[in-house]
């Protein structure tokens, strides 16, 4: 099995805030991330697919097509947006990196088969250089 990855980047704002809790409880749990005026991150998204190279091309997946797919279905939807307010697929969810990566998986799992026989293997989403989430669709 060969694993191929594509990295993309976007900027977005959000706040971590549970509307069923008091402001005090939100601050206790989420700290400054519950700031009423939001905060932002420079996210890095790494999408990894797996498969065998096609005999005709030697590719597991055409990385240009994968990049276009990621940009159209994810980056263009979240870049320079407020994840809590502006992104329909995040409506009704806490805008945590964990929930965001699951939403990305759902989108890519639906779209990748349209361009390749490769299988989605992993999505890694960096919120900061030291904080990131990995998701394998499990």
C-alpha positions as CSV (number, residue, x, y, z in Angstrom):
1,X,0.0,0.0,0.0
2,X,1.3,3.5,-0.9
3,X,0.2,6.6,1.1
4,X,0.1,9.9,-0.7
5,X,-0.5,13.2,1.1
6,X,-1.5,16.7,0.1
7,X,-1.2,19.8,2.4
8,X,-3.4,22.8,2.2
9,X,-3.7,25.9,4.4
10,X,-6.5,28.2,5.5
11,X,-7.2,30.8,8.1
12,X,-10.4,30.9,10.2
13,X,-11.9,32.3,13.3
14,X,-14.0,30.5,15.9
15,X,-14.8,30.3,19.6
16,X,-15.3,27.3,21.8
17,X,-18.6,27.9,23.6
18,X,-21.3,25.6,24.8
19,X,-24.5,27.6,24.7
20,X,-26.1,25.3,27.3
21,X,-23.5,26.4,29.9
22,X,-23.0,29.7,31.7
23,X,-20.4,32.2,30.6
24,X,-18.4,31.3,33.7
25,X,-18.5,27.5,32.9
26,X,-17.4,28.2,29.4
27,X,-14.5,30.3,30.6
28,X,-13.6,27.6,33.1
29,X,-13.5,24.8,30.5
30,X,-12.4,26.7,27.3
31,X,-10.4,29.6,28.8
32,X,-9.6,32.4,26.4
33,X,-10.9,30.2,23.5
34,X,-14.4,31.1,24.7
35,X,-13.7,34.8,24.1
36,X,-17.0,36.5,23.0
37,X,-15.0,38.3,20.3
38,X,-13.6,35.1,18.8
39,X,-10.0,34.1,18.0
40,X,-8.3,32.8,14.9
41,X,-5.9,30.2,13.7
42,X,-3.7,29.5,10.7
43,X,-4.7,25.9,10.0
44,X,-2.7,23.4,8.0
45,X,-4.7,20.5,6.6
46,X,-3.0,17.3,5.4
47,X,-5.1,14.8,3.6
48,X,-3.6,11.3,3.1
49,X,-5.0,8.7,0.7
50,X,-3.9,5.2,0.1
51,X,-3.8,2.8,-2.8
52,X,-1.8,1.2,-5.6
53,X,-0.3,3.2,-8.5
54,X,-2.3,3.1,-11.7
55,X,-0.3,1.3,-14.4
56,X,-1.1,4.1,-16.9
57,X,0.2,7.0,-14.8
58,X,2.2,5.5,-11.9
59,X,-0.1,7.7,-9.6
60,X,-2.1,6.6,-6.6
61,X,-4.0,9.8,-7.1
62,X,-3.5,12.9,-9.3
63,X,-2.3,15.4,-6.7
64,X,-3.5,18.3,-8.8
65,X,-7.0,16.9,-8.8
66,X,-6.8,16.2,-5.1
67,X,-5.7,19.7,-4.4
68,X,-8.5,21.2,-6.5
69,X,-11.0,18.9,-4.7
70,X,-9.8,20.0,-1.2
71,X,-9.8,23.6,-2.1
72,X,-13.3,23.6,-3.7
73,X,-15.0,21.5,-1.1
74,X,-13.2,22.6,2.1
75,X,-10.7,25.4,1.9
76,X,-13.0,27.7,-0.1
77,X,-15.8,27.0,2.4
78,X,-13.7,27.8,5.6
79,X,-10.9,30.2,4.6
80,X,-11.2,33.6,6.2
81,X,-14.6,32.6,7.7
82,X,-16.0,32.3,11.2
83,X,-16.4,28.6,11.7
84,X,-19.3,29.1,14.2
85,X,-21.3,31.5,11.9
86,X,-20.3,31.2,8.3
87,X,-19.8,27.5,7.6
88,X,-23.0,25.5,6.9
89,X,-21.5,22.1,7.6
90,X,-20.5,23.2,11.1
91,X,-24.0,24.5,12.0
92,X,-25.1,23.2,15.4
93,X,-21.7,21.9,16.4
94,X,-19.0,23.1,18.7
95,X,-16.3,24.5,16.4
96,X,-13.5,22.3,17.9
97,X,-10.7,21.0,15.7
98,X,-12.0,17.5,16.5
99,X,-15.5,18.3,15.1
100,X,-14.0,20.1,12.2
101,X,-11.8,17.2,11.1
102,X,-14.8,14.8,11.2
103,X,-16.8,17.2,9.0
104,X,-13.8,17.3,6.6
105,X,-13.7,13.5,6.5
106,X,-17.4,13.3,5.7
107,X,-16.9,15.6,2.7
108,X,-13.8,14.1,1.4
109,X,-15.0,10.5,1.8
110,X,-17.9,11.5,-0.5
111,X,-15.8,13.4,-3.1
112,X,-12.5,11.4,-3.5
113,X,-14.2,8.4,-5.2
114,X,-15.4,10.8,-7.9
115,X,-11.7,11.4,-9.0
116,X,-9.8,8.3,-8.0
117,X,-9.9,4.7,-6.8
118,X,-7.6,5.8,-3.9
119,X,-9.1,5.5,-0.4
120,X,-9.1,8.2,2.2
121,X,-6.7,7.1,4.9
122,X,-6.1,10.0,7.3
123,X,-6.8,13.7,7.8
124,X,-4.4,15.7,10.0
125,X,-5.5,19.2,10.9
126,X,-3.0,21.5,12.6
127,X,-4.7,24.3,14.6
128,X,-1.2,25.5,15.8
129,X,2.2,24.1,15.2
130,X,1.9,22.3,18.5
131,X,-1.8,21.4,18.5
132,X,-3.3,19.0,15.9
133,X,-5.8,16.3,15.4
134,X,-5.5,13.1,13.3
135,X,-8.6,11.3,12.1
136,X,-8.9,7.9,10.4
137,X,-12.6,7.7,10.0
138,X,-13.1,5.4,12.9
